[in-house]
Amino acid sequence: MSAGGALARVADFVALGRPLHLGGPAIFYGLGAAAAHYLGAPFDWGRLVGGLLTVAAAQLMNHYSNDFFDLAADQANRTPTRWSGGSRVLADGRLPPQVALWAALGFGAVALGLAVAVSLNAPAPGANLGLLLFAIALAWVYSGPPLYLHRRALGELVGALVVPGLTTLVGYQLQAGSLSALALLLVAPLCLMQFVMLVAVSFPDAAGDAAAGKVTLVVLLGAHVAARLCLVALGLAYAGLPLLGLAGVPWPVALVPLGAAPIAVWLAARLAGGAWADPDAWEGLGFWSIGLLVASAGLMLGAFTLVLR
């Protein structure tokens, strides 16, 4: 194999892992750590970095396993976007499928090893290890055996729980040693926004998913009903923000997601107007639903850095 061919395969392997998608969970994780520090937990940089590496390894495991177990659906998908339809590396035949499986297993083993190591150096080692193992297990069965949750109309709910939910809680617990009402409150609006994002990026995949027997909420309920669920989730996310402040979340943190509200209003208008049925709109729906989630979490993390000073 020529040097150019080898570099192309390395580039394809990296693209298969979708490294750009690691940024959002890093923000969620940092939000949890910042919340723990706000409540008085001493800041431990070793646990912070070790936990972040564990989260990244588990996420890479999930990315590679998704492409492997979704191969039939991705091959049947004739309308992929930059945010849906997988990385296209396996679907286009640029790497053998087994590469993705072995990468997923390798990153899973790394995540498990790091989870044990970081938990041993954390307060309440058993509780921390239990939470990390639960998160890693859900990240695997999201698309992998034995549950294959994302092909049984549970992927959107599980993804919303794992990505912003458990990632934020892991960041919090590794610093504080236990969970609190504050940590649980923080993740509620983000989980709702993640749900919206997962539904939004599944509109372009619906035909391919249905052909391959993968049942997402869009396939199960129809795109029209799924879009209405997105509107309900967006409404609940924003209606609940004042309740966070009343329940003890610092008001700057509770209300700062309103800074991204114009994106939510745009998304709601597009979904209510039927953009879910327009292939020309799918790219924008995916991009801005991701942007809403990441921007809201980033604003919350930034607000915590201000109240900590």
N, C-alpha and C positions, 0 to 999 in steps of 0.2 A: 504493500500500500504506500502511495506517495505521501510526502509530508502534508501536502494540501488535503489529501483525502483523510488523513488521520486528524488534522485540525477540524475538518468538516464534521467528522464523527464526534469529536469532543464537543464542538459547538452544539450539535444535535442533542447530545447527552445532557448538556447544561440546559438547553431549551426545554427538554422533556421534563425537567424538574421545576420549570417556571419560577426562577429565583426572584423575579420582580414581585411575586405575590407574597414574599416573606415579610415585606415591610409592614403590612397591616397588623398581623399578629404581634410583631415587635412593639408596635404602639399599644396594643391591648395589654400586653405583658407589662410594659412600663407604667401604664395607667394603674394596674393593680399594685405594683410596687410603690408608686407614689402615694396611693391611698393608704397603704400600710404605714408609710412614713408619716403621713399627716396625722394618723391616730397614735403616733408615739413609738412605733416599732423602730429599733435601731437599724440603720441602713447597712447592709452587708453586701459589699461589692462582689465577693466571691460567689455568694448564692445568687446574686442578680445575674452575673454572667453565666454561671452554670445552668441556671434555670432557663435563660434565654437560648442557650445552645441546645438544651433538651427540647424546647418548643420548636426550634428551627429543624432539628433532626426529625421530630415527629411529623412536622408539616411536610418536609421533603419525602418522608415515607408515604404520606398520603398522596402527594402529587404524583409520584411514580406509580403507586398502586392504582390510582384513579385511571391513568392512561392505559395500564395493562388490563384492568377488569372492564374498562369501558370501550375496549377496542372495537367490538362489533357495532356498538352504537355510534362511535366516531366514524367508522367506515361507512355507515349508512347515512351519515349526516351530510346533506348536500348544501347546507346553509351555515357553515361555521362562521364565527366572528373572532375577533381578537380575545374575547372574554368567554367564549363558549366553544364547545366542540373539542375540547382537549387541546393538547399542544400541537397536534397534527403530525408529530414526528413518527409515531407508530402507524397512524392511519395512512400516511403517505409512503410508508415502507422505507423510511430513511434509517431506521435501526430495527433489529429483531425485537419482538415483544419480550423475549426472555431478559433482555437488558433491563427493561423497566421493572420486571419482577424481582430480579436480583438486587437492583438498586433499592427497591422498596424494602426488601428484607434486610439489606445492609443498614440502611438508615434507621429501620425499626430497632435493630440490635443496638445501634449507637444510642438511640433515644432511651432504650431500657437501661443500658449501662450508665448513662448520664443521670437518669432519674434516681438510680440507687445511690450514685456518688453524691449528688447534690442533696439528697434527702438525709444522708448520714451526717451532714454538716449543718442541718437545719433544725430549728426548734420543732418539737413534735415530729420526729423522723417518720413514725408510722403513718400519721395523718398525711404528711406531705407525700410520702411514697404512694399511699393509696390514691390520692387525688391525681398524681401524675400518671399512675398506671391506668386509672379509669379514663383519663383523657387520651392516652396513647391507644388504649383498646378501642375506644369509640372512633378515633381517627382511622384505625385499621378497618373495622367492620363497616364504616361508612360506605366503602365501595368493595371491600374484600370479604372473604369467607370468615365465619360461616353465615353471617347475617345479611350481607349485601344490602344494607339499609337504603342506599340511594336508589335502588331499583325497585323498592317496595313502598314508594311514596312517603318515605320517612327521611330522605336525605336533607330536605330543606329544614326540617325541625332539628335534626341532629347536627347539621352544619351550623345552625344558629346557636345551638347550645355549646358546641365545642370551640368554634373559632373565636368569637369575642367573649363568650361566657366563661368557659373553663380556662382559657388562656389568661384572662384577666384575674380569675380566682387563683390560678397557680402563682402568678406574679405577686399577688397579695399574701397568700399563705406562706410562701417561702420566706418572706420577710417577717410576717407577724406570728407565724406558728399556728394560727387558727383562722377561720373565716369569721366574718362579722356581717351585720345587717347592711353596713355601708357598702361593703364589697358586692353583696348581692343586688343592692339597689343600682349600683353603677352599671351593671351589665344589662339591665332590663331594656333600656332603649336601644342599646347596641345590638342585642340579640334580635330585636324586632327589625332593625335596619338590615342586619345580615340575612334575615328571612326574605325581606324584599329583594335584596340583591340576588340571592340564589334562585328565586322565582324568575326575576327579570332576565338572568342569563340563560334560563332554560327554555325561553320562548323559541329561540332559533333551533334548539335541539329537538323539539317535540316530535317532528316527523321521524327523524332517525332513531330517537329513543323508542318510540312506539314500534317501529319496524323491528328493532332488536329485542323487544320485550322488556325494556327498561321503563318502569312506571314511576314517573315523577308526578308532582302535584298537577303540573300542566297537562300531562297525559291523562291522569286519573279524573280530574275535575273539568278539564277543558280550559283553554287559555282565558276565556272571558271570566270565569269564576276565579281562576288563579289571580287575575289582575285585580279583581275586587278584593281578594284577600290582602293583596299588597296595599291597597288603599286603606283598609282597616288597620293593618300593621303600622303604616306610617302615621295614621291618626292617633293610635294608641301611644306610639313612641313620643310624639310631641305633647299630647295631652298629659302624659305622665311626668313631664319634666318638672312642673311646679310641685308635684307630690314628692319628688326626690328631695327638693329643698326643705319641704315641711318635715320630711322624715329624717333629716340630719345631714344630708349631703351639703357641703358648702355651696351657698347660693351661686357663686361664680361658676362652679363646676356644673351645677344642676342646670343652669340656664344657658351656658355658653354654646350648646349644640344649636341654639336658635340662630347662631351665626351662619350655619349651613342650611337654614330653612328654605332659602330661595331654591336650592337644588331639590329639596323635597317637594316644594310647590310645583316646580317644573315637572318632576317625575309624576306626581299625582295627576296633573293636567294631561300629560301625555298618555298615561294609562287609562284615565277616564275617557279620553278621546279616541281610544282604540288603537294606539300605537303598537300595542302588543301583536296586532295582526298585520303590521306593515314591515316587511323585511328591511326596508330602507331605514327604519327607526331602531332596529335591534341593536346596532352598534352603539348608538347613543344611550339607549336604555341601560345596557350593560355598563358602559363607562361611568355614567352619572350615578348609578346605584352603588357602584364601588366607591366613587368619589364621595358620596354622601356619608357612607359608613366610615371611611378613613378620615375624612375631614372632621366629622363629629367626635370621633375618638381622639384625634389629634388636638382638637380644641379643648377637650376635657383634660387631657394630659397637660397641656399648656396652662390651663387654669389652675391645676394643682400646683404647678411649679410656682405660680404667683402667690397662692395662699400659704405655701410652705415657707416663703421668705419672711 
